[in-house]
Amino acid sequence: MTRTPRSATKKKATYYENSDSEEITEFRPSPPPPKRQRKTPTKKQAAAPAPVEETVGETASGTTDDAVQAPAGEVVEAVAAGAAEEPAKPLPKYLEAETKIAVEAVLTASRLCQSVFKALVSGETLTKSDKSPVTVADFGAQSLVNVLLNRHFPTDPIVGEEDSKDLHADTALRTRVLDLVNGVHDQEMSADEMCKYIDLGNYAGGSKGRFWTLDPIDGTKGFLRGEQYAVCLALVVDGKVELGVLGCPNLPVNLAEPEGDRGCLFVATRGGGAFQRTFSSDILTKIRVTDVKKASETVFCESVEAGHSSQSDAAQIASLLGITGESVRMDSQCKYGIVSRGSAGIYLRVPVSETYEEKIWDHAGGMLIVEEAGGVVTDIDGKHLDFSVGRTLKNNKGVVAAGKHIHAEVLSAVKTVLKREEPKL
């Protein structure tokens, strides 16, 4: 056998360490070059295939192009039989550190929301200028999430829904929120510190660099009713959503068993697949959207509140598609969650106003989770959602999320009912 001259050996690929607050410039490292073996395996040894094991661990992992992406800590290089064993460095998963902290932050905030609901009284609610209610849990959840993000990624800006001006105007409310936060947070903070962390969410967004976007309680009316709401966190890099985590404390693990186990967490990284786990277990299960070929074979979900999405238009769209079952109505990005796991086939958010602009925190995480589960998410004109233009989706109108086999059919029906130009397929 002719050996490759040492001078001609290819350089080892450079791997990204767990990215802290540095800007990501390359999303998936190349696999390492094969190692030169010290011993030559026998024919019998060479014929034996090396076992490959796929494991779902604490944070999201998945397969892309049929290649196994091993969880952190596992040895991913197979050593030929008879070769000398050498220590192997595990390959870091894309956004592994960010995923771990995001999951921790969402679970912590979700548990605070659960504890607040148990002690909730109507006098603890406020009204924001956009007429939707906000509770003490909104402030507490945003503070807790921002503390963790700032601790681990101190240079990452945050686009958050809340600010602390209502807390500055109401001493009793500020004290109540502070007590709740300090009851959950590992380090006690002052009222001023808490407000400072809440106000870290005032970033304007944009197309360059990376930032987080947070909705501490998406679906505040659902929260107040004891129904569906979600803690939603996503990481945006150069205008693209790269990581999404949704915590849905009241969502049944199985919609067919509404009184069964509740509490679902959804997580996805770009190119890494979508996963679901329960609040009581850290085992992640890979999820996929429905694989039906006709829209009439599935059901669609929409907002509970008619002010958020036109239910009359949605009913016409469903009729045109031949969908006879009742829609699943629920608040928050939980709708993205049930589409991503195939509990529903379609999510429609039909605009009720030509001037309304969707907020990026209401869609970032959920959109990526559906896409990584094999679905397609666009606006009602068939355009991809654009997270690069600030705090709103000003370049988009409405949302159409569905399985890849039926999205074009659904989009065509949407355009027919709304009298918009047909999509170019």
LOBABA-364511 format. One line per 3 residues: for each residue z, y negated, x negated of N, C-alpha, C. Coordinates in steps of 0.001 Angstrom, whole numbers. Example, Ala and Ser with C-alpha at 12.3 -4.5 7.8 and 13.67 -1.06 7.14 Angstrom:
BEGIN
7800,5690,-13190,7800,4500,-12300,7800,3300,-13200  7080,2250,-12850,7140,1060,-13670,7870,-30,-12900
***
This chain:
BEGIN
0,1208,-875,0,0,0,0,-1237,-896  -841,-2179,-575,-900,-3421,-1342,139,-4388,-817  1012,-4846,-1673,2052,-5768,-1237,1517,-7196,-1203
1966,-7926,-262,1594,-9344,-164,2257,-10114,-1287  1507,-10869,-2058,2135,-11663,-3134,3213,-12567,-2554  4292,-12726,-3324,5397,-13545,-2842,4956,-14949,-2506
4051,-15507,-3280,3617,-16883,-3050,2830,-17034,-1772  2292,-15899,-1238,1471,-15990,-24,2260,-15692,1225  3536,-15342,1056,4372,-15032,2231,4541,-16263,3103
4369,-16088,4422,4508,-17221,5329,5947,-17724,5353  6094,-19004,5526,7426,-19580,5645,8074,-19133,6940  9376,-18993,6892,10104,-18615,8111,10023,-19726,9148
9969,-19312,10405,9919,-20311,11474,11228,-21061,11530  11164,-22311,11886,12365,-23132,12038,12881,-23013,13456  14148,-22732,13614,14754,-22589,14934,15635,-23788,15222
15637,-24166,16474,16530,-25246,16892,17919,-24692,17097  18880,-25357,16557,20259,-25008,16873,20540,-25444,18297  21704,-25019,18847,22074,-25472,20194,22004,-26986,20216
21064,-27523,20959,20845,-28965,20912,22044,-29686,21469  22510,-30650,20692,23682,-31400,21126,23194,-32590,21906  22989,-33718,21246,22458,-34867,21963,21127,-35294,21372
20523,-34411,20553,19253,-34771,19945,18111,-34569,20908  17103,-35381,20779,15937,-35266,21647,15186,-33980,21339  14815,-33244,22371,14075,-31995,22198,12601,-32326,22007
12022,-31845,20928,10599,-32104,20707,9768,-30843,20829  10414,-29691,20820,9688,-28442,20987,10537,-27535,21846  9966,-26918,22850,10784,-26284,23859,11067,-24813,23589
10203,-24088,22905,10451,-22657,22710,10042,-22276,21287  11012,-21852,20459,10659,-21493,19088,9784,-20256,19031  8988,-20163,17974,8165,-18983,17776,9045,-17835,17309
8653,-16586,17590,9439,-15465,17080,9364,-15412,15566  10379,-14857,14911,10377,-14826,13446,9332,-13867,12920  8859,-14086,11673,7931,-13125,11069,8664,-11832,10788
7958,-10688,10795,8633,-9409,10529,9201,-9370,9126  10387,-8739,9022,11018,-8639,7710,10341,-7549,6870  10284,-7768,5564,9843,-6717,4669,10954,-5711,4511
10662,-4440,4738,11685,-3404,4695,11866,-2907,3260  13108,-2578,2923,13407,-2063,1595,13020,-597,1452  13036,155,2596,12691,1562,2553,11537,1847,3491
10710,2763,3129,9571,3129,3971,9995,4227,4923  9876,4038,6254,10283,5073,7201,9350,6267,7135  9897,7436,7468,9079,8639,7548,8186,8556,8759
7177,9450,8874,6284,9451,10023,7049,9698,11304  8015,10589,11257,8811,10903,12447,9630,9713,12873  10198,9021,11881,11001,7833,12189,10129,6722,12736
8947,6567,12155,8074,5476,12587,7575,5698,13998  7485,6944,14438,6959,7226,15770,7963,6944,16862  9240,6902,16509,10279,6698,17528,10292,5246,17955
10107,4947,19263,10106,3551,19719,11508,2955,19668  11581,1693,19302,12871,1006,19272,13268,618,20680  14506,885,21080,14931,533,22439,15006,-971,22628
14604,-1428,23796,14711,-2838,24150,15590,-2942,25374  16570,-3805,25316,17522,-3924,26415,17512,-5341,26933  17406,-5496,28236,17439,-6829,28853,18763,-6982,29566
19499,-8019,29211,20821,-8230,29775,20911,-9615,30369  21562,-9736,31501,21829,-11046,32084,23265,-11385,31782  23486,-12476,31060,24830,-12795,30595,25411,-14017,31258
26267,-14738,30539,27017,-15853,31113,26112,-17006,31504  25043,-17242,30701,24140,-18339,31016,22757,-17786,31262  21857,-18659,31781,20552,-18188,32234,19747,-17612,31098
19122,-16476,31368,18154,-15908,30450,17115,-15194,31278  15930,-15054,30752,14892,-14409,31551,13732,-14013,30685  12652,-13658,31317,11474,-13242,30581,10345,-14197,30841
9574,-14449,29811,8387,-15277,29937,7238,-14525,29304  6140,-14368,30039,4994,-13618,29543,5405,-12213,29106  6284,-11599,29918,6726,-10227,29711,7506,-10019,28419
7959,-11069,27773,8766,-10916,26563,10227,-11045,26916  11067,-10190,26332,12497,-10239,26627,13137,-11317,25792  13882,-12213,26431,14636,-13247,25738,16093,-12819,25769
16636,-12411,24627,17955,-11800,24616,19038,-12833,24749  20161,-12476,25401,21295,-13388,25493,21863,-13680,24119  22553,-14826,24021,23166,-15206,22760,24155,-14135,22336
24200,-13862,21040,25157,-12900,20531,24557,-11522,20335  23423,-11222,20985,22806,-9923,20805,21845,-9958,19622  21746,-8837,18920,20782,-8719,17839,19421,-8445,18449
18444,-9273,18129,17144,-9148,18777,16089,-8524,17877  16384,-8312,16583,15427,-7687,15690,15748,-6202,15570  14758,-5348,15831,14951,-3911,15688,14689,-3533,14236
15618,-2784,13629,15477,-2357,12241,14892,-961,12227  13834,-758,11491,13176,551,11443,14156,1607,10976  14017,2799,11540,14911,3890,11185,14840,4153,9686
15998,4307,9069,16057,4601,7651,16094,3358,6784  15844,2189,7363,15857,960,6579,17288,478,6416  17533,-245,5359,18864,-788,5117,19176,-1838,6165
20339,-1745,6782,20724,-2707,7804,21146,-4010,7156  20639,-5118,7691,21001,-6440,7205,21471,-7281,8370  22399,-8199,8129,22859,-9072,9218,21692,-9865,9788
21611,-9931,11106,20532,-10678,11757,21124,-11801,12591  20525,-12975,12502,20994,-14111,13291,20392,-14058,14692  21223,-14127,15736,20653,-14137,17091,19873,-15420,17330
18775,-15300,18033,17979,-16488,18341,18668,-17303,19419  18795,-18603,19241,19390,-19420,20301,18455,-19520,21494  19013,-19430,22690,18204,-19619,23883,17962,-21108,24091
16872,-21405,24785,16545,-22800,25054,17646,-23444,25892  18179,-24551,25396,19219,-25318,26089,20462,-24467,26405  20804,-23579,25508,21954,-22698,25749,23248,-23492,25891
23507,-24418,24975,24739,-25200,25037,24774,-26072,26290  23629,-26690,26606,23566,-27541,27787,23806,-26740,29065  23236,-25533,29110,23414,-24694,30293,24877,-24325,30482
25538,-23944,29411,26950,-23554,29490,27813,-24694,30013  27603,-25893,29480,28412,-27041,29896,28054,-27459,31325  26771,-27407,31679,26357,-27785,33026,26981,-26854,34067
26985,-25553,33779,27603,-24594,34702,29093,-24864,34840  29750,-25100,33717,31189,-25402,33752,31461,-26664,34561  30651,-27695,34346,30849,-28963,35051,30649,-28802,36551
29592,-28098,36944,29300,-27926,38370,30371,-27083,39050  30819,-26025,38396,31879,-25202,38984,33187,-25979,39117  33534,-26758,38095,34760,-27557,38151,34698,-28568,39282
33560,-29275,39399,33405,-30259,40465,33399,-29589,41835  32779,-28422,41941,32734,-27708,43219,34134,-27310,43672  34946,-26875,42744,36310,-26467,43097,37166,-27668,43487
36903,-28823,42838,37599,-30033,43286,37206,-30354,44711  35926,-30246,45032,35464,-30537,46391,36111,-29587,47397  36258,-28330,47036,36887,-27368,47934,38346,-27732,48191
39036,-28161,47142,40439,-28526,47319,40581,-29799,48139  39648,-30740,47960,39687,-31973,48744,39464,-31668,50219  38500,-30797,50513,38208,-30503,51917,39422,-29937,52641
40186,-29119,51963,41357,-28514,52594,42375,-29570,53022  42428,-30670,52289,43395,-31721,52599,42740,-32960,53211  41454,-32845,53606,40690,-34013,54041,41147,-34548,55390
41245,-35847,55483,41455,-36526,56764,40381,-37588,56898  40019,-37946,58127,38896,-38862,58340,39146,-40232,57732  40391,-40633,57575,40692,-41945,57010,40327,-42061,55552
39991,-40936,54886,39650,-40967,53476,38151,-41143,53249  37395,-41406,54310,35956,-41577,54136,35579,-43045,54144  34492,-43342,53441,33938,-44692,53399,32540,-44649,53993
31912,-45788,54095,30511,-45831,54485,29745,-46615,53435  28691,-46009,52885,27863,-46702,51910,26838,-47556,52641  26163,-48410,51895,25200,-49324,52495,24048,-48590,53164
23766,-47354,52745,22670,-46627,53367,23143,-45809,54569  24370,-46058,55029,24942,-45500,56258,25375,-44037,56144  25208,-43414,54999,25689,-42045,54872,27145,-42067,54409
27965,-41120,54886,29380,-41144,54526,29584,-40675,53093  30620,-41143,52488,30994,-40669,51157,32489,-40440,51167  32946,-39449,50492,34357,-39098,50502,34960,-39268,49126
36251,-39101,49136,36982,-39186,47881,36468,-38146,46890  35976,-37039,47385,35476,-35986,46503,34250,-36425,45724  33419,-37294,46289,32257,-37813,45577,32668,-38441,44250
33664,-39320,44325,34117,-40020,43127,34747,-39058,42134  35599,-38170,42637,36262,-37225,41752,35289,-36293,41059  34328,-35782,41816,33351,-34857,41244,32496,-35541,40183
32052,-36765,40454,31224,-37462,39468,32018,-37747,38206  33279,-38110,38364,34113,-38374,37197,34255,-37133,36335  34543,-35994,36944,34745,-34754,36189,33477,-34313,35468
32342,-34362,36155,31084,-33954,35529,30746,-34878,34366  30896,-36173,34574,30544,-37127,33522,31461,-37014,32310  32726,-36668,32533,33651,-36459,31407,33131,-35341,30516
32767,-34223,31115,32291,-33082,30329,30970,-33386,29622  30056,-34036,30324,28775,-34368,29696,28966,-35324,28534  29816,-36321,28725,30042,-37312,27675,30776,-36720,26482
31625,-35750,26730,32374,-35112,25641,31441,-34295,24753  30510,-33577,25348,29661,-32662,24591,28322,-33274,24189  27835,-34235,24946,26543,-34863,24657,26710,-36383,24785
27464,-36980,23868,27883,-38373,24030,26762,-39400,24049  25601,-39073,23532,24507,-40049,23536,23549,-39856,24702  23795,-38850,25533,22920,-38624,26688,23308,-39553,27837
22399,-40379,28326,22701,-41199,29505,22671,-40353,30773  23212,-40911,31851,23355,-40181,33112,22862,-41052,34263  22049,-40471,35127,21651,-41114,36375,22491,-40479,37478
23496,-41205,37947,24393,-40680,38973,24277,-41449,40270  24761,-40847,41345,24633,-41489,42650,25695,-42559,42876  26911,-42333,42386,28021,-43209,42723,28317,-44245,41647
29002,-45326,42035,29623,-46249,41089,31038,-46536,41588  31826,-47209,40771,33252,-47324,41064,33650,-48591,41822  32695,-49349,42326,33061,-50631,42933,33974,-50457,44148
33771,-49394,44943,34649,-49176,46097,36065,-48817,45661  36194,-48158,44526,37519,-47810,44019,38257,-49041,43520  37557,-49967,42915,38197,-51207,42457,38700,-52031,43641
38022,-51886,44778,38408,-52678,45954,39498,-52015,46788  39827,-50769,46509,40780,-50030,47336,41749,-49275,46424  42923,-49865,46207,43901,-49277,45288,44384,-47914,45752
44610,-47763,47064,45104,-46486,47589,44074,-45374,47373  42815,-45688,47624,41767,-44695,47425,41647,-44333,45950  41705,-45335,45084,41611,-45093,43640,42740,-44172,43165
43934,-44400,43678,45080,-43567,43306,44885,-42131,43783  44362,-41973,45009,44130,-40641,45555,43107,-39875,44721  42017,-40536,44351,41001,-39894,43531,41568,-39535,42166
42314,-40443,41563,42888,-40195,40243,43819,-38993,40261  44641,-38881,41291,45546,-37733,41398,44758,-36420,41466  43678,-36428,42217,42855,-35223,42336,42199,-34866,41004
41654,-35856,40326,40987,-35624,39050,41973,-35093,38019  43126,-35711,37919,44113,-35265,36943,44697,-33904,37284  44605,-33519,38537,45058,-32191,38931,44114,-31085,38503
42872,-31468,38163,41853,-30490,37770,41484,-30624,36299  41424,-31874,35808,40962,-32133,34443,41996,-31665,33432  41519,-31238,32259,42429,-30691,31247,43176,-31761,30473
42741,-33019,30561,43429,-34119,29885,43624,-35258,30878  44864,-35689,31034,45153,-36740,32009,44474,-38043,31590  43939,-38755,32579,43286,-40029,32299,43847,-41124,33186
43632,-42357,32775,44082,-43500,33553,43035,-43854,34605  43400,-44741,35524,42451,-45177,36554,41248,-45874,35927  41502,-46684,34896,40397,-47387,34240,39453,-46404,33554
40019,-45383,32910,39183,-44381,32256,38340,-43625,33274  38956,-43271,34403,38223,-42565,35440,37046,-43395,35944  37299,-44666,36200,36218,-45536,36682,35128,-45696,35631
35535,-45720,34365,34550,-45831,33288,33627,-44616,33286  34202,-43432,33468,33376,-42225,33488,32458,-42200,34714  32955,-42630,35854,32104,-42690,37041,30907,-43593,36792
31164,-44734,36138,30103,-45715,35923,29146,-45357,34783  29390,-44225,34106,28398,-43757,33138,27099,-43370,33828  27156,-43208,35151,25979,-42792,35899,25033,-43906,36287
25084,-45027,35583,24266,-46178,35988,22949,-46287,35218  22535,-45227,34519,21305,-45281,33742,20093,-45403,34673  19072,-46115,34202,17906,-46395,35039,16866,-45285,35034
17010,-44265,34155,15996,-43217,34081,14773,-43684,33315  13713,-42869,33315,12494,-43251,32621,11757,-42049,32072  10705,-42314,31306,9788,-41266,30847,10052,-40796,29425
10961,-41445,28699,11196,-41089,27301,12636,-40611,27098  12775,-39647,26185,14099,-39162,25848,14657,-38236,26912  15950,-37952,26798,16589,-37045,27735,17742,-37731,28446
17940,-37336,29689,19068,-37842,30461,19429,-36819,31534  20644,-36913,32010,21130,-36059,33097,21036,-36824,34410  20838,-36099,35495,20900,-36727,36812,21828,-35901,37692
22702,-36585,38414,23807,-35934,39116,23948,-36447,40540  24090,-35518,41472,24558,-35843,42815,25870,-35091,42992  27004,-35794,42964,28300,-35103,43000,28552,-34347,44290
28082,-34879,45409,28083,-34126,46663,26788,-34461,47393  25844,-33540,47338,24607,-33682,48094,24839,-33036,49456  24687,-33832,50513,24989,-33329,51851,26403,-33680,52264
26739,-34977,52199,28121,-35378,52492,28504,-35117,53949  27537,-35214,54867,27859,-34909,56258,28137,-33417,56436  27389,-32591,55717,27674,-31165,55746,29052,-30867,55185
29417,-31589,54139,30749,-31435,53558,31828,-31767,54579  31646,-32871,55276,32643,-33291,56265,32734,-32319,57433  31636,-31665,57771,31636,-30698,58862,32126,-29321,58425
32353,-29148,57133,32718,-27838,56628,31534,-26908,56534  30332,-27490,56432,29119,-26683,56365,28522,-26772,54964  27203,-26931,54858,26559,-26829,53549,26513,-28162,52802
26875,-28096,51542,26733,-29214,50607,26573,-28612,49223  26218,-29435,48251,25981,-28914,46902,26351,-29948,45853  26819,-29463,44716,26977,-30284,43512,25744,-30014,42669
24977,-31069,42379,23634,-30892,41797,23531,-31617,40458  23151,-30883,39428,23045,-31449,38087,21747,-30968,37446  21059,-31876,36769,19813,-31510,36102,19660,-32312,34819
18946,-31728,33876,18620,-32408,32621,17122,-32687,32598  16769,-33945,32374,15370,-34379,32325,15038,-34765,30886  13939,-34221,30359,13504,-34517,28991,12078,-35041,29035
11901,-36273,28600,10579,-36912,28600,9901,-36816,29968  10672,-37050,31003,10131,-37097,32358,10012,-35763,33052  10344,-34650,32386,10259,-33328,32996,11649,-32716,33133
11888,-32080,34270,13169,-31406,34479,13157,-30110,33671  14137,-29960,32791,14191,-28800,31910,15345,-27857,32225  16360,-28344,32930,17527,-27532,33279,18025,-27975,34644
18330,-27028,35510,18873,-27353,36828,20001,-26409,37195  21092,-26970,37735,22230,-26180,38200,22655,-26707,39560  22778,-25818,40536,23258,-26169,41869,24500,-25348,42181
25577,-26014,42566,26767,-25330,43042,26859,-25502,44553  26852,-24394,45294,26844,-24426,46763,28081,-23688,47280  29225,-24376,47394,30494,-23698,47681,30550,-22946,49004
29831,-23428,50026,29915,-22799,51350,28725,-21911,51683  27790,-21765,50772,26581,-20994,51068,26876,-19497,51038  26575,-18779,52134,26780,-17329,52131,25924,-16654,51065
26491,-15669,50403,25739,-14903,49428,24573,-14204,50117  24777,-13826,51372,23739,-13220,52191,23688,-13971,53520  22568,-14648,53803,22473,-15434,55038,22620,-14576,56282
22279,-13303,56171,22407,-12400,57316,23866,-12070,57614  24756,-12405,56686,26190,-12181,56873,26926,-13499,56666  26818,-14423,57640,27392,-15765,57470,28905,-15785,57288
29582,-14735,57746,31034,-14675,57590,31436,-13877,56352  30456,-13454,55573,30744,-12689,54365,31101,-13593,53192  30891,-13087,51981,31228,-13846,50776,30449,-15153,50734
31143,-16210,50300,30518,-17529,50182,30726,-18081,48781  29863,-19032,48437,29943,-19674,47136,28887,-19152,46191  27775,-19901,46052,26653,-19486,45202,26342,-20562,44174
26025,-20129,42975,25592,-21050,41932,24207,-20621,41470  23279,-21581,41443,21903,-21339,41009,21675,-22063,39686  20957,-21422,38772,20705,-22041,37471,19323,-21641,36973
18641,-22592,36326,17319,-22308,35760,17065,-23229,34575  16362,-22697,33578,15811,-23514,32499,14299,-23314,32505  13589,-24324,32071,12130,-24244,32096,11646,-23089,31217
10875,-22208,31816,10364,-21050,31101,11329,-19887,31013  12549,-20064,31531,13561,-19020,31398,13882,-18275,32666  13214,-18600,33780,13497,-17932,35040,14629,-18588,35801
14858,-18112,37018,15918,-18644,37888,16910,-17534,38199  18182,-17914,38294,19245,-16946,38484,20259,-17444,39509  20963,-16485,40080,22050,-16796,41010,23286,-16002,40614
24447,-16603,40795,25713,-15917,40643,26651,-16405,41734  27728,-15696,41947,28730,-16145,42904,29781,-16971,42174  30611,-17658,42940,31683,-18431,42320,32746,-17517,41719
32828,-16302,42201,33885,-15395,41763,33459,-14462,40636  32192,-14512,40229,31695,-13633,39172,30761,-14407,38261  30794,-14074,36963,29902,-14752,36018,28638,-13940,35740
28389,-12920,36547,27184,-12105,36380,26004,-12775,37079  24978,-13067,36325,23788,-13724,36858,22746,-12695,37290  22160,-12919,38447,21119,-12047,38975,19817,-12831,39062
18745,-12278,38524,17458,-12974,38579,16947,-12994,40009  16406,-14130,40416,15937,-14296,41793,14460,-14667,41813  13804,-14349,42945,12394,-14648,43132,12176,-15158,44544
11180,-16023,44699,10795,-16492,46029,10128,-15346,46781  9927,-15527,48080,9259,-14504,48875,7836,-14280,48383  7371,-13038,48521,6005,-12733,48080,5057,-12534,49252
5432,-13027,50444,4553,-12872,51611,3240,-13611,51362  2179,-13121,51975,842,-13697,51769,436,-14652,52889  1185,-14650,54002,893,-15541,55118,2158,-16282,55527
2007,-17572,55791,3161,-18382,56161,3804,-17903,57462  3017,-17311,58345,3541,-16845,59633,4552,-15719,59476  4598,-15120,58283,5494,-13993,58055,6860,-14413,57542
7100,-15710,57449,8379,-16168,56925,8969,-17245,57837  10073,-17842,57417,10707,-18930,58158,10796,-20143,57238  10990,-21316,57834,11126,-22512,57007,12479,-23148,57242
12907,-23924,56268,14175,-24638,56405,13930,-26134,56281  14822,-26884,56885,14708,-28339,56916,16093,-28943,57019  16159,-30273,56933,17429,-30976,56987,18037,-30920,58383
19364,-30947,58424,20072,-31034,59705,19832,-32394,60337  19886,-33436,59502,19789,-34801,59991,18332,-35208,60211  18000,-35624,61435,16631,-36056,61745,16262,-37319,60975
17261,-38063,60533,16993,-39269,59772,16503,-39001,58366  16655,-37762,57890,16224,-37404,56542,14814,-36812,56515  14417,-36158,57606,13113,-35503,57662,12678,-35422,59117
11391,-35630,59363,10885,-35636,60732,10846,-34208,61288  11786,-33904,62176,11854,-32559,62743,10735,-32297,63733  10259,-33333,64408,9154,-33144,65354,7870,-32790,64614
7596,-33473,63494,6427,-33124,62688,6566,-31720,62112  7764,-31373,61678,7987,-30038,61115,7719,-28959,62156  8110,-29211,63407,7876,-28240,64479,6378,-28039,64715
5602,-29124,64656,4150,-29005,64806,3529,-28229,63650  4038,-28474,62443,3535,-27764,61270,3814,-26268,61399  5020,-25934,61834,5389,-24527,62012,4502,-23862,63063
4229,-24584,64140,3380,-24043,65194,1967,-23783,64678  1444,-24734,63909,102,-24593,63351,20,-23397,62411  1123,-23109,61731,1164,-21986,60793,1438,-20652,61484
1748,-20705,62766,2047,-19482,63494,3452,-18967,63286  4343,-19855,62828,5742,-19473,62627,6468,-19592,63958  6990,-18492,64452,7624,-18477,65775,9152,-18501,65713
9714,-18134,64577,11167,-18126,64453,11733,-19527,64335  13010,-19672,64662,13663,-20972,64552,13818,-21353,63080  13771,-22650,62833,13956,-23118,61462,15419,-22957,61051
15621,-22850,59753,16979,-22829,59203,17322,-24262,58827  18282,-24834,59519,18661,-26223,59252,19977,-26260,58473  19936,-26897,57340,21149,-27063,56553,21027,-28310,55701
22172,-28854,55320,22208,-30044,54478,22032,-29656,53011  21624,-30632,52211,21694,-30568,50750,20603,-29712,50113  20688,-29620,48782,19745,-28810,48012,20002,-27314,48158
20947,-26944,48985,21095,-25522,49332,19770,-24973,49854  18958,-25835,50461,17651,-25385,50976,16765,-24890,49835  16778,-25593,48712,16040,-25108,47550,16591,-23753,47116
17905,-23608,47182,18520,-22360,46762,18067,-21172,47584  18038,-21315,48926,17670,-20161,49746,16174,-19860,49663  15349,-20875,49370,13931,-20611,49136,13755,-19860,47813
14510,-20268,46799,14353,-19647,45478,14735,-18173,45484  15635,-17763,46363,16035,-16359,46397,15347,-15579,47522  14433,-16224,48251,13641,-15551,49266,14292,-15443,50619
15415,-16134,50845,16052,-16111,52168,15257,-16922,53181  14457,-17849,52704,13505,-18606,53522,12255,-18775,52677  11124,-18982,53343,9876,-19055,52598,9364,-20447,52333
9855,-21426,53116,9298,-22781,53063,10424,-23793,53220  10369,-24863,52450,11243,-26016,52653,10360,-27237,52849  10531,-27901,53981,9770,-29112,54285,10703,-30315,54365
10312,-31372,53692,10985,-32661,53853,9881,-33651,54209  9712,-33866,55506,8618,-34686,56023,9086,-36131,56124  8393,-37066,55514,8852,-38460,55493,9030,-39039,56894
10083,-39808,57060,10310,-40518,58321,9955,-41991,58185  9637,-42417,56967,9305,-43811,56707,8338,-43882,55539  7364,-44776,55639,6396,-44964,54555,7013,-45688,53369
8137,-46361,53582,8740,-47151,52507,9878,-46426,51804  10400,-45347,52413,11550,-44670,51808,11145,-43939,50529  11982,-44061,49499,11756,-43378,48234,12866,-42364,48008
12482,-41108,47811,13463,-40065,47536,14171,-40344,46210  15445,-39986,46137,16222,-40159,44908,16017,-38935,44015  15968,-39157,42711,15686,-38040,41818,16809,-37010,41832
18045,-37445,42034,19157,-36494,42014,19167,-35573,43233  18404,-35918,44266,18329,-35073,45464,17334,-33926,45318  16577,-33894,44212,15506,-32893,44106,15344,-32264,42725
15864,-32876,41680,15551,-32427,40315,15929,-30965,40076  17203,-30638,40246,17642,-29279,39970,17001,-28258,40885  16959,-28560,42183,16405,-27627,43150,14938,-27346,42915
14173,-28383,42554,12744,-28190,42297,12520,-27197,41169  13244,-27380,40047,13045,-26491,38909,13448,-25061,39254  14525,-24893,40005,14992,-23550,40349,13953,-22818,41192
13344,-23500,42161,12289,-22874,42965,11084,-22539,42102  10676,-23459,41240,9507,-23196,40387,9759,-22033,39447  10949,-21963,38863,11249,-20866,37938,11431,-19540,38661
11652,-19610,39981,11721,-18386,40785,10336,-17958,41268  9302,-18666,40843,7935,-18300,41184,7323,-19099,42312  8010,-20149,42763,7500,-20965,43851,6728,-22179,43371
6230,-22948,44327,5487,-24174,44039,6135,-25308,44810  6339,-26445,44147,6946,-27623,44779,6044,-28823,44529  5614,-29472,45610,4818,-30691,45510,5303,-31677,46567
4664,-32852,46582,4897,-33751,47705,3874,-33415,48794  3816,-34203,49863,2930,-33875,50983,1465,-34136,50671  1183,-34754,49516,-193,-34957,49076,-607,-33936,48023
266,-32985,47738,-50,-31961,46760,217,-32359,45324  878,-33492,45101,1178,-33943,43745,2538,-33401,43302  2638,-33109,42010,3917,-32678,41461,4917,-33830,41536
6184,-33503,41699,7203,-34537,41765,7353,-35188,40394  7393,-36514,40383,7379,-37297,39146,8766,-37885,38892  9457,-37348,37882,10809,-37792,37553,10829,-38767,36383
9696,-39358,36082,9582,-40211,34893,9570,-41699,35202  9756,-42077,36470,9548,-43481,36839,10825,-44159,37349  11978,-43677,36914,13221,-44331,37304,14122,-43456,38148
14926,-44103,38980,15937,-43401,39756,15403,-42837,41068  14156,-43120,41382,13563,-42603,42619,12221,-41932,42323  11747,-41167,43308,10419,-40540,43217,9400,-41466,43863
9248,-42640,43295,8416,-43674,43916,6942,-43302,43969  6520,-42340,43157,5117,-41923,43164,4850,-40768,44121  5851,-40360,44875,5715,-39205,45773,6199,-39527,47178
5677,-38769,48139,6130,-38849,49527,6453,-37442,50023  7681,-37254,50467,8079,-35983,51036,8086,-34846,50040  8411,-33643,50530,8490,-32452,49681,7962,-31243,50454
7162,-30424,49780,6721,-29136,50315,7013,-28093,49250  7966,-27202,49530,8322,-26132,48600,8066,-24798,49289  7379,-23891,48612,7038,-22604,49221,6665,-21598,48148
6568,-20335,48552,6078,-19309,47653,4658,-19611,47219  4284,-19138,46035,2974,-19497,45477,1811,-18985,46326  2009,-17906,47067,922,-17346,47863,660,-18143,49139
1635,-18898,49601,1481,-19587,50885,1541,-21103,50776  1797,-21627,49574,1967,-23071,49445,724,-23836,49884  -452,-23379,49477,-1691,-24081,49843,-1878,-24085,51352
-1575,-22968,52005,-1686,-22885,53463,-716,-23861,54139  503,-23915,53632,1507,-24819,54205,1102,-26270,53981  643,-26583,52781,244,-27952,52464,-908,-28414,53345
-1873,-27521,53606,-2990,-27861,54475,-2503,-28192,55884  -1548,-27414,56402,-995,-27678,57731,-238,-29000,57760  491,-29284,56706,1214,-30558,56615,240,-31729,56683
-841,-31640,55937,-1810,-32727,55909,-2520,-32879,57256  -2752,-31764,57937,-3398,-31829,59249,-2506,-32540,60256  -1244,-32168,60303,-302,-32769,61259,-53,-34235,60937
65,-34548,59665,358,-35929,59262,-905,-36770,59105  -2077,-36128,59374,-3366,-36827,59301,-3593,-37442,57919  -3326,-36644,56902,-3591,-37065,55539,-4786,-36287,55023
-5394,-36769,53948,-6583,-36127,53402,-6270,-34704,52985  -7166,-33793,53264,-6950,-32394,52899,-6813,-32238,51391  -5948,-31318,50941,-5813,-31098,49504,-7068,-30478,48923
-7348,-30777,47670,-8468,-30167,46967,-7958,-28931,46253  -8311,-27772,46789,-7785,-26509,46262,-8686,-25952,45171
***
